[in-house]
Amino acid sequence: MAKAFGELIYTREAGGPAASKAETHAPKIEAPEKVRKGEPFNVTIKVGPHPNEVQHSIRRLEIWFQEEGRAFNPIHIATIDLEPVYAEPEITITIKLEKSGTLYALGYCNLHGLWESRKEIKVE
């Protein structure tokens, strides 16, 4: 039987063969823990150190937000496709939130699959 898609996503907490790859594959999220309602702030997502070759590279970064109290989550914030050799796996985006929730970052390595990290953001 096929697995649910979410079961195919690796995290820092994942055990087994994924444990040794987490530091270089799980996205790192740089964002404040607390923000003011409706005020823009920067979020940086980066992966690495990681090879950046055609044969082995991070090809995509995505940002999602699970908003507290929202009926249907998550909210897609951004996706960027990366060209190996030329584009490094690091993006900074300015966002604003109305409610607290959890920010999710996904990074896709063409050899080692899809990786997730998350960070709670408190809106005051």
QUIMO-V467012 format. One record per backbone hydrogen bond with DSSP energy under -0.5 kcal/mol. CO is the residue of the C=O (numbers start at 1). NH is the residue of the N-H. E is the energy in kcal/mol with one decimal. If there is no record, write none. Layout:
co->{CO & CO}
nh->{NH & NH}
e->{E & E}
//
This chain:
co->{4 & 5 & 6 & 10 & 11 & 15 & 16 & 17 & 18 & 18 & 19 & 21 & 21 & 22 & 22 & 28 & 28 & 29 & 30 & 33 & 35 & 36 & 41 & 43 & 44 & 45 & 46 & 53 & 56 & 57 & 57 & 59 & 60 & 61 & 62 & 63 & 63 & 64 & 65 & 65 & 66 & 67 & 71 & 75 & 78 & 80 & 82 & 83 & 84 & 86 & 88 & 89 & 91 & 93 & 93 & 95 & 97 & 100 & 101 & 102 & 103 & 104 & 105 & 106 & 107 & 107 & 108 & 108 & 109 & 113 & 114 & 115 & 116 & 117 & 119 & 121 & 121 & 122 & 122}
nh->{7 & 8 & 9 & 116 & 14 & 18 & 19 & 20 & 21 & 22 & 22 & 24 & 25 & 25 & 26 & 30 & 46 & 31 & 44 & 122 & 124 & 39 & 95 & 93 & 30 & 91 & 28 & 56 & 53 & 59 & 110 & 82 & 108 & 80 & 106 & 77 & 78 & 104 & 67 & 75 & 102 & 70 & 73 & 65 & 63 & 61 & 84 & 87 & 86 & 88 & 90 & 47 & 45 & 43 & 95 & 41 & 38 & 68 & 121 & 66 & 119 & 64 & 117 & 62 & 109 & 115 & 59 & 60 & 113 & 109 & 10 & 107 & 12 & 105 & 103 & 101 & 123 & 35 & 124}
e->{-1.5 & -2.0 & -1.1 & -2.8 & -1.1 & -1.0 & -1.4 & -0.5 & -1.4 & -0.9 & -0.6 & -0.6 & -1.1 & -0.6 & -2.5 & -0.6 & -1.9 & -0.6 & -2.4 & -3.0 & -2.8 & -2.0 & -2.7 & -2.6 & -3.0 & -2.7 & -3.3 & -0.7 & -2.4 & -0.6 & -2.2 & -3.2 & -2.3 & -2.6 & -2.3 & -2.7 & -1.6 & -3.1 & -0.8 & -3.3 & -2.1 & -1.6 & -0.5 & -2.2 & -2.7 & -2.2 & -0.6 & -2.6 & -1.5 & -0.5 & -2.3 & -2.2 & -2.7 & -2.6 & -0.5 & -2.5 & -3.2 & -2.7 & -3.1 & -2.9 & -2.4 & -2.6 & -2.0 & -2.4 & -0.6 & -2.8 & -2.9 & -0.9 & -1.5 & -2.9 & -3.1 & -2.3 & -0.5 & -2.6 & -3.3 & -2.2 & -0.5 & -2.7 & -0.5}
//
